[in-house]
Amino acid sequence: MHAHERQRTATLGPNDPRVRRRSARRAGIAVRSTLLWASVAALFALACGQPPPPRIAREEDLRVLGEGPALALAREVASEQGVACSAGWAIDIGAQDPERRFEVDLRLEGTHFGIEWVTAQDRAEWGELIPRPDRTGALRILAGARDDARAQVLVLDESSYRYDPDPERVRMGSVGPREAEERLRRDVRDFLEYVRSRDASTQP
C-alpha cells in the first residue's frame, strides 16, 4: 500500500479540525432539540389549563378555621376533659366606660375562666385591651377588671389558626386545616391544665 493510501485510511485524531467541527455541529443540534422540546412542553401545559399553584402559599391564599368550627372544637376538647361549657358571659375588661362589657364566647361552668375566639372585628372594637398573639406560641390570657378581676379568658386569635387550603402545598410542608385544628386543640388542653392548677372544681 502506497503512503498516500495509508494517509487516506488513517483514523482522524480528536484534535483534527474536521472532528471538532462535527462535534460542534452535533452539540448545536442537541441544544436546539432540547430547547424545542422544552417549548413544546410549556405550550402543552398552558393548553391543558391553568398553571400549577405556587409552591409557597401567599397571604391571600390562607384561610381561618372560622368561629363556629373553632368554638365547637373547644367545646369538644373541654368535654373530653370532663369540663362543661356554657355560652355567653359578659365581663369588664377595663374599658373607659365601666358599664361596657366584653362578651366572652364560652365560660367553664362554675368557674371564673372562659374561652374567646378573637376576630379582626373584635380587635377593631376593643384594641389593645385584648392581648396580641405571642410570637413564641405561648397562651395569652385576657384578664378581667374591677368587679371581674378574677376572670381569666383564653384568647384564641383567629390569625394563629390560619391554614393553606391547597392539598399540593400541604403535602410539600404548608400548614393544612388538620394542623390548624390540632394546634387549637392543644392550646385548649394546655389552658385546661392551667385552670386545674388554680381551680379544684375543674378536676375530672
N, C-alpha and C positions, 0 to 999 in steps of 0.2 A: 504494500500500500504506500502510495506516494505521500510525501509530507503534507501537501496541500489537502489531500483527502482526510488524513488524520486530523488536521486542524478543523475541517468541517464537522467531523463526528465527535469532537471533544465536548464534554459536558460544560455547560456555561456555569461559571462561578457565581457566588452570591453577590459579589461586588460588580459584576458585569452591568453596565448601564442599561442593557436591554432587560435584565432581570428586575432591576429597580423600577423601571418604567411599568413593567407588567404588574408588579406588586402594588404600585401606587394606584394603577387603574382598578385593580381588584378591590383595594381598600375604599376607593371612592364609590364604587358600585355598592359595596356593603353598607356604607354610611347612608347613601341615598335610599337604599332599600329599607333600612331601619326607620329613617325619617318618614318614608311613605307609609309604612305600616302603622307608625305612631299616629300619623294624621288620620288615617282611616279609622283607627280605634277610637280616637277622640270624637270624630264625626258620628260614629255609630252610637257612642254613649249619649251624645246630645240628642240624636234622633230617637232614642229609646225612652226619653223622659227627662225629668228634672235632674240636675247634678246631685251627687250624694251630699248629705248634710255635713257641715264642718265637723272636724274631729273633736273640737272643744266647744262646749256649749257657750253661747253668748248670753249676756244678761237677760235679753228679751226672750230667750228660749226657756228660761226656768219657770217653774210653776210652784205654787204653795199648796200645802195639804188642804187648806180650807177650814173654816171654823167648825162647821158641823162634824166632819170626819175626825178632826183633831180632838174635839171635846168627847166624842164617842170613844175614841181610843183611851183618853184619860180616864173616863168612867170605867172602861173595861179593865184597865190596869189596877185602878183602885179596888174594884170588885174582886179581882184575883187576889188582892192583898187583904181582903176582908174589911175594906173601908167603904162605907156608904157615902154617896154624894147627893147633895140637894142643889137645885138651881136657884140662882138669884140671891144676891147678898150685897146690900148697899153699905159701903163703909166710907169713912172720912180718910182721905189720904193727904190732907194738908193743903187743900186749895184755899185761896184767899177768902173766898166765901165759905164760912164754916157750915152753911146749910147745903152746900154742894156735895153730892155723894157719888162715889165711883161704884158702878155696878160690876160685881165680881161674877164670873160665869158659874163657877162651882164652889160649893162650900163642903168641906169634910164635916159631916154631921156630928154635932156635939162638940165641935172644936172651934178655935179661932183661926183655922187655917183654910186656905182656899186655892183655887187654880184659875188663872185668867189667860185666855188666848188674846194676845195683843195684836191688833191690826194697825195699818198705817193711819186709819181714821182715828183710832184711839190715841195715837201719838199726836196727831194734829190737834185733838181736843184737850189733852192733858199734858203735853210737852214733857219737860224733864221731871215731872212728878213720877213718871213711870221709868224705872231703871232700864238702861240700854243693855243689849246683849253683851255678855263678856266675851272677849276675843279668845280666851282660853277654853271656852265652853262651860265655865262654871255656872251653876244655877244662880239666877237673880231673883231676889225676894222683894216684893213690894210691901212695905210696912204701913200699917195704919197710923193715924194721927189722932191727937186729942182723946176723945172718949173711946176711940177704936185703936188705941195704941198697941193693944195686944194682938191685933190682926196681922197675919203674915200670909202673903199670897204669892204662889209660884207664878212667875212671869214666863209664859210660853210665847215668845215673839215669833210671828209668822215668818220673818226673814231668816230665822235659824233653821227652818224646816222646808227649805226650797229643794226642788229636785229637777232632774233633767228627764223629760218625758220620752226622749228618743232612745229606744232599746239598743240601737247600734252603739251610741256613745256610752250608754250604761255598761255594755259589755267591755268597752275599752277603758273603763275606770271612772266614768262620771257618776255622780250620786243619783241613784234612782229612787222611785217612790218608796220601795221597801226599806231602804236605808234611812230615809227621812222619817218614816213611821217608827222604825226601831229606835232612832235617836229620841223621838218623843216619848216612847215607852220607857226608855232608860232614864230620861230626865224625871218622869213622873215617879218611877220606882225610887230613884235617889231622894226625891222630895219626901216621899212617904217614910223613908228611913230617917230623914231629918226630923220629920214630925214625930215619929215614935220615940226619938231620943229626947223629946221635950214634952210629950203628952201621953201619959199612960193609957188614956181612954182609947187610943187608936191601936193598941196592941191586939194582934189577931187572937 
